[in-house]
Amino acid sequence: MVPLMDQFYYFALTIVIGMVAGFCYDLYKVTRGTLKLRRIGTALGDVLFWLVLTVVVFVLLLLGNWGEVRVYVMLGLALGAVIYLNIFSRRTTSIIQWTFRTLHQLWRWFIKALSFTWRMVCLPFRGVYLLVAIPLGFVVGVTGKVLRGTRTVLNKLLGRPVRRVKQSFRNRISSIFPIFEYKDKD
């Protein structure tokens, strides 16, 4: 038989465990509100919450009174949860909400700082790219138009002789350098 003082100690411990369960409930409630879970998310969150809470209470009971479950244990758990929810819940909920808002704000500042740093690192490269790409794009566009126009004019004026010269040039290059084997599109 367990001495009376030990039973009072176990009862007080179960009240504390009930208060821990109440805190876990507030933490879950604020988390669920912050994440704005819908119907399925809430259902899955509820199941996960109760599974985690069951494990937490079980481990605390194992550590406190070797896992003995008696009527006074159930009463202590319920009494602890009621005490917590009536006395500490409002303050704790506001502290948890403030903590979540602060963490969210810090996270946003971190992301903004990281984004700003990335832009500053990339800025010189972007400037060099724009200084090179715009003139080079203009030159390529003009050169392409000139070459297409020249080819069109030469094809109309000379036709077959140009194709023959072109083919013989390709054949010579491919005989010197076998890598350059051209396939004529004509």
C-alpha positions in Angstrom: 0.0 0.0 0.0 1.2 3.5 -0.9 1.7 5.9 2.1 -0.7 8.8 2.3 2.0 11.5 1.8 3.1 9.7 -1.4 -0.5 9.7 -2.6 -0.8 13.5 -1.9 2.5 13.9 -3.9 1.1 11.9 -6.8 -2.1 13.8 -6.7 -0.2 17.2 -6.8 1.9 15.8 -9.6 -1.2 14.8 -11.6 -2.6 18.3 -11.1 0.7 19.7 -12.6 0.4 17.2 -15.5 -3.2 18.4 -16.1 -1.9 21.9 -16.2 0.8 20.8 -18.7 -2.0 19.3 -20.8 -3.9 22.6 -20.7 -0.8 24.4 -21.8 -0.4 22.0 -24.7 -4.0 22.6 -25.6 -3.5 26.4 -25.7 -0.3 25.9 -27.8 -2.3 23.8 -30.3 -5.2 26.2 -30.3 -3.0 29.2 -31.1 -1.0 27.2 -33.7 -4.2 26.1 -35.4 -5.5 29.6 -35.4 -2.2 31.0 -36.8 -2.0 28.4 -39.6 -5.7 28.9 -40.4 -6.4 25.2 -41.0 -9.4 24.2 -42.9 -11.7 21.2 -42.1 -9.4 18.4 -43.0 -6.3 20.1 -41.5 -8.2 20.7 -38.3 -9.3 17.1 -38.1 -5.7 15.8 -38.7 -4.3 18.4 -36.3 -6.8 17.3 -33.6 -5.9 13.6 -34.0 -2.2 14.5 -34.0 -2.6 16.7 -30.9 -4.4 14.0 -28.9 -1.8 11.4 -29.9 1.0 13.7 -28.8 -0.8 14.7 -25.6 -1.5 11.1 -24.7 2.2 10.3 -25.1 3.3 13.3 -23.1 0.8 12.5 -20.2 1.8 8.8 -20.3 5.5 9.7 -20.1 5.0 12.2 -17.3 2.9 9.6 -15.4 5.6 7.0 -15.9 8.2 9.4 -14.5 6.0 10.6 -11.6 4.1 7.5 -10.3 5.3 4.6 -12.4 2.3 4.9 -14.6 -0.4 3.9 -12.0 -3.8 5.0 -13.2 -6.3 5.4 -10.4 -9.3 7.5 -9.8 -7.3 10.3 -8.1 -5.0 10.4 -11.1 -8.0 11.1 -13.4 -9.3 13.6 -10.9 -5.9 15.3 -10.6 -5.6 15.5 -14.4 -9.0 17.0 -14.8 -8.5 19.4 -11.9 -5.2 20.6 -13.3 -6.7 21.2 -16.7 -9.6 23.2 -15.2 -7.3 25.2 -13.0 -5.0 26.0 -15.9 -7.8 26.9 -18.3 -9.6 29.2 -15.8 -6.5 31.0 -14.3 -3.6 30.9 -16.7 -5.1 30.3 -20.2 -5.8 33.9 -21.2 -2.3 35.2 -20.3 -0.6 32.2 -21.8 -2.6 32.4 -25.0 -1.7 36.1 -25.5 2.0 35.3 -24.7 2.0 32.5 -27.3 0.2 34.7 -29.9 2.7 37.5 -29.2 5.6 35.0 -29.6 4.2 33.7 -32.9 3.7 37.2 -34.2 7.2 38.2 -33.2 8.8 35.1 -34.8 6.8 35.7 -37.9 7.9 39.3 -38.1 11.6 38.3 -37.5 11.3 35.7 -40.2 9.9 38.3 -42.6 12.8 40.7 -41.8 15.3 37.9 -42.2 13.8 37.1 -45.7 13.8 40.8 -46.7 17.4 41.2 -45.5 18.4 38.0 -47.4 16.7 39.2 -50.5 18.3 42.7 -50.3 21.7 41.1 -49.8 21.2 38.9 -52.8 20.1 41.9 -54.9 23.2 43.8 -53.8 25.5 40.9 -54.6 23.9 40.5 -58.1 23.7 44.2 -58.9 27.2 44.6 -60.4 26.7 41.4 -62.5 23.4 42.7 -63.7 25.0 46.0 -64.6 27.7 44.3 -66.6 25.2 42.0 -68.2 23.1 45.0 -69.3 26.2 46.9 -70.5 27.2 44.0 -72.6 23.9 42.4 -73.6 22.1 45.4 -75.0 24.9 46.5 -77.4 25.7 42.9 -78.3 22.1 42.2 -79.0 21.8 45.2 -81.2 25.0 44.2 -83.1 23.8 40.6 -83.5 20.4 41.7 -84.7 21.8 44.1 -87.3 24.5 41.6 -88.4 21.9 38.9 -88.8 19.7 41.2 -90.9 22.6 42.2 -93.1 23.8 38.7 -93.6 20.3 37.5 -94.4 19.9 40.3 -96.9 23.2 39.7 -98.4 22.5 36.0 -98.8 19.1 36.7 -100.4 20.7 39.1 -102.8 23.6 36.8 -103.7 21.2 33.8 -104.1 19.1 35.8 -106.5 22.1 37.2 -108.4 24.4 34.2 -108.5 22.3 31.2 -107.4 24.1 27.9 -108.3 27.7 29.2 -108.5 27.5 30.4 -104.8 26.2 27.0 -103.7 29.0 25.2 -105.5 31.7 27.4 -104.0 30.1 27.0 -100.6 30.0 23.2 -101.1 33.6 23.0 -102.2 34.7 25.1 -99.2 32.9 22.8 -96.9 34.4 19.7 -98.5 37.9 21.1 -98.1 37.4 22.0 -94.5 36.0 18.5 -93.7 38.9 16.8 -95.5 41.4 18.8 -93.4 39.4 18.6 -90.2 37.2 15.5 -90.1 35.3 16.9 -87.2 33.7 19.5 -89.4 31.5 17.4 -91.6 28.8 19.7 -92.9 25.5 18.5 -94.0 24.0 20.7 -96.6 20.4 21.7 -96.1 19.8 22.3 -99.8 
